[in-house]
Amino acid sequence: MTAYEAVVLDVDGTIVRGEELLPGVIDGLRALEAAGCSRLLFSNNPTRGPAHYREKLIPHGIDIDPEAVLTSATVSAEYLAATHPDERVFLVGDGRLEAILEDAAVELTSDPDAAEVVLGSFDREFSFKTLWESLRALEDAIPFYGTDPDVTIPVDEGEIPGTGAILAAMEAVAGREPDAILGKPSSIAATAARDRLDADPANTLVVGDRLNTDIALGNRAGMETALVLTGVTDRAALASSSIEPDHVLESLAAVDTLL
């Protein structure tokens, strides 16, 4: 057992599924609090910011500080504002992501021919026209980023296509992959999590349901990892994956076995 200083918690598939709180979550959060772990929620949802998750979890009796929440949207906004100031960003993404980018003073353009940077993300309105415009924007060798690699998103009804599916289409027509993914499991996301927690990575636990994002993030950052089986990964998928967590838990409720 490790005396963890901090924990990075995924949200969808770990704490909630859609609007429903997953069983045992309150017990797991209480165990982490009793162990003295500082807490960071990190969602790869590219359409939401910290305030949304605070509002979403309060009705379930979970009160979180917005400063203790990261999303792929906020990490992307912070990164673009810092590394591409005053450069015009062509966004393939949701209107809520657009608002988060604008709040961070990222300059956006709807003209693909004026783009100096391209950001691909989840977009419910993704169409042939959108794909054609992204191809035009990417004809020049300008920076190309994705908010996250999640091919699907869990919702109450099952799963819907996510950013990864849209990026695959953009990659296919442009003939190039994104220069970087900005959300989990990137080194950019790992740095953002470490900076927000200010804890020793070796004494930090990452808990999530996706091997290729949550567990890969922890492995990359030198943190201990725990896969929960309440989301998209089951034991069969785990057995066939090259990404290995340090621990496997049936749910967040079982985190007390690690404390």
N, C-alpha and C positions, 0 to 999 in steps of 0.2 A: 504494500500500500504506500501511496505517496501523499505527503502533506501538501496538497495543492494550494497554491496562492490564488489561482484564478481559473475561470472556466469560460470557454467560448461555446455558446450554444446556438446551434441552428434553430430555425423557427418552424418552417413548414415541413411536416413529417417527423418532427422531434418534439415540439411543444403543441402544435395544432395541426389539424388537417382541414383545410378550408376554414370554416368558422368554428369548428368544434375543437374543444380542448381534448387532447389525447389522455387516456387513462393513466393515472399515477403521476402526472406532471407536477401537481402541487406537492406531493410527497418528495419527489426528486429535488425540486427547488428548495424546499425546506431543509433537506439534508445538506445541500450545498451551502446554504446560508449558515446553518449550524456549524459547518466545518470552517467557516470564515473565508470562503472563496469569494473574491470579487467576480462580478458577472458581466459578460459582454454578449449581447445577442447579435448574431451576424446572419442576415438573410441574403440569399442571392436573388431575391425578388427585385427586378430592375425598375419597377413602377412605383415603389413606395419608399418613404423616408421614415425616420425614427418616430415622428409624431403618430403615424398610422399604427405602428405596433403598440405604442403605449395605449392608444384608444382601443385597440383590438383586445388587449389582454386585461385591461382594468375590469371589465365586466366578469372576468373569470377569477378575480381576486389577486391578480398579479400586477403590481405597481412597479414600473421600471422608469429609470431616468433616461430621457431621450439621448443624453450624452453617452449612455451605455448601450447604444444600438448603432450598428452599421448595416448598410445594405449595399448591394452592388451598384445601385443608383447613386448613393452618396459617395462611395469610393470613386466611381467614375467621374462624378462632378468635381470632386476635389482634385483628382489627378489631372483632368483636362484643364482646369483653371490654373493649376500650378505649372504644367509643362507646355501648354499651348495657349498662353494668354494672347488675346486679341486676334486669334486665328479663327476663321469661320468653320464651324463644325456642321456637317450634313448629318442629320440624325434619321436613322430608320428606327423608330421606336414609338412608345406610347406618349400621349399628351401629358401624363403625370410625370414621366421622366423628363420631358421637355421643361416642365415647370421647375423641377429640381435643378436642372442644368442652368436655367436662367437665374435662379436664386443664388447660384454659385458664381454668377457673372461670366458664364461660358457664352461666347458669341455663337449664335446659331444662324444657319442659312437654309432656306428651302430650295435654293437654286443649286442643283448638283454641279453645274459648270463653274460655280464660284467657290466650291468647297476646297478647304485646305486640310481638313481632317474629316474622316468618316467614322461614325459610331453606330454599330449595329446592335439591336436589342429586340426584345419582345414587342410585337406590334399586332394587335388584333385586326387592324385594317390593312395588313400586308397584302399587296396585290401585284399584278404584272407591271403596272405603272411604277410602283415602288421599286421593284427589282430592276427595271430598266433605268430608273434614275440613279440607283446605287451603282449600276454598271458604268454609267456616264461619269459619276463622281470618282470612281476607282480607276478610270482609264489612265489618269496620271498617277505617278508613284507617290501618293500622299499617305500619311499615316492612317492606318485602318485598325480600329479597336472593336472589341465586343464587350458588352457589360458582364456577361456570364456565359458558361458553356451548357447550361441546362437544356437538354433537348425537349423535355416535358416538364410540366408544372402540375403538382397534385392539387385537385380541387374536390369539392364534395361529391361530384358526379364521377370522379375517376382522375383522368389526366388530360391535359390539353397541350398542344405544341408550344414550346418555349423558345427562348433566344437561340439555342443551339440549332434548332431546325431552320430558323431564318438565316443565321450565319452560314449554314451549309449551302443555302440557295445563293447567297451573296458570293461566297467563295467559288461556287461552281461557275457563275457567269463571269466573275472577275479574273479567275485563274490564279488566285492568291489567297492565302490564309491571313487572318488578322495578325497584325504585328504583336498584339498582346491581348489577353483577356484581363479585364481590370478587376472583376470580382473574384470570388473563390474559384479555383485554388491558387491564384497567381501569387507571385512574390510581392506584387503591389498590395494585394489584399492581406497577405501575411504581415507585411510591414505596418499596414493600417491597424490591424488587430493588436500587434505588439505595442505600437505607440499608444493606443487607447487604453490598454490595460496596465502598462508599465510594470510588468511582472516578469520573473524569470521564465523563459519559454519551457525549460525543463520541468518546472513546477506548475505548468499550465495544462489543463485538460480541454480537448476539443471534443464535443459531443454532437453527432449529426447522423443523418440517415443515408447520405450519399457518399459512396466510396470516392468517386472521381472529383468531388468538390470538398466536402467537409473533412474527410479522412486525409485526402491528398494535401489539403491546406495544412493540417496539423503536422503531417510528416515533413512537409517542406519547411515549416517554421521551427522544427525541433521540439514540438509539443507532443504530449501523450495524447492518444486518440481512443475514442470509444464510439463504436457503431451501434446505433439503436435500430431495431427491426420493426419500427412502427411506421416506416415510410416506404421508399421505393426499393430498398435492398432487402432481399431475403437470404436465407442461408445458401441456397443454390447459387445465387449471383455472387455471394461472397466467396464460395469455394472455387469459382472459375475466374476470379479477379486476381490480377497481379498486385493490387493495392491492398495492403494488410493493415487492419487496425490493431492497436495494442489490446483492446478489450471489445467484447461483443455483449450487448445488453438487450434483453427483450424489450425494455422501454426505459425512459428516463427515470422511472421509479426505482430501478435497480442500481442507480448511480451510488447509492449508499454503500454498496458492496466494495466500492473502490476507495472509500474515504476512511 
